[in-house]
Amino acid sequence: MAKDTKNAIFIDNVEYDHDSLSDEQKVLFSHCLDLDRKISSAQFNLDQLRIGKDAFFGMLKNSLIASKAIAEANQAEEVETVQ
């Protein structure tokens, strides 16, 4: 008969039966699982923040380039008007 690995957990390539852990070990394991989920969520949020920042920074650069082009065009018009 196949071994039931439904409650098996692996730590450093060693298999443990979750049901045989002490109450303290189960709590510690639960904390580890919860922290893994929180780390994944934080990484997901960080990815969104970085991409958002990159998008806003790109829009800022484009705006600065456009402002510079407009200023240069206005300056060229002023020079033509004076001559």
C-alpha positions in Angstrom: 0.0 0.0 0.0 1.3 3.5 -0.9 2.4 5.7 1.9 0.0 8.6 2.6 2.1 11.8 2.0 -0.9 14.1 2.3 0.4 15.5 5.6 4.1 15.2 4.7 6.3 18.3 4.9 9.9 18.6 3.8 12.5 20.6 5.6 16.0 20.5 4.3 15.1 17.4 2.2 13.9 15.6 5.3 10.3 14.4 5.3 8.2 15.0 8.4 4.7 13.9 9.1 2.8 17.1 10.0 0.5 15.1 12.3 3.5 13.9 14.4 4.8 17.4 15.1 4.4 18.9 18.5 1.9 21.8 18.9 4.7 24.2 19.1 6.3 22.8 15.9 2.9 23.1 14.1 2.6 26.7 15.2 6.1 27.5 14.0 5.4 25.7 10.7 2.2 27.8 10.3 4.1 30.9 10.9 6.6 29.9 8.2 3.8 29.2 5.7 2.1 32.5 6.5 5.4 34.4 6.2 6.0 32.8 2.8 2.6 34.0 1.7 3.3 37.5 3.0 6.7 37.6 1.3 5.1 36.5 -2.0 2.4 39.2 -1.6 5.0 41.8 -0.8 7.0 40.8 -3.8 3.9 41.1 -6.0 3.2 44.5 -4.6 6.8 45.6 -5.0 6.7 44.5 -8.7 3.6 46.6 -9.2 5.2 49.6 -7.5 8.5 49.3 -9.5 6.6 49.1 -12.8 4.3 52.0 -11.8 7.3 54.1 -10.8 9.0 53.2 -14.2 5.8 54.3 -16.0 5.6 57.6 -14.2 9.3 58.2 -14.6 8.9 57.6 -18.4 6.0 60.0 -18.5 8.0 62.6 -16.7 10.9 62.2 -19.1 8.6 62.5 -22.1 7.0 65.6 -20.6 10.4 67.2 -20.0 11.5 66.4 -23.6 8.2 67.9 -24.9 8.7 71.0 -22.7 12.2 71.5 -23.9 11.1 71.1 -27.6 8.4 73.7 -27.1 10.8 76.1 -25.4 13.3 75.7 -28.2 10.6 76.2 -30.8 9.4 79.4 -29.1 13.0 80.6 -28.8 13.5 80.0 -32.6 10.3 81.9 -33.3 11.5 84.9 -31.2 14.8 84.9 -33.1 13.1 84.9 -36.5 10.7 87.7 -35.4 13.6 89.9 -34.2 15.5 89.6 -37.5 
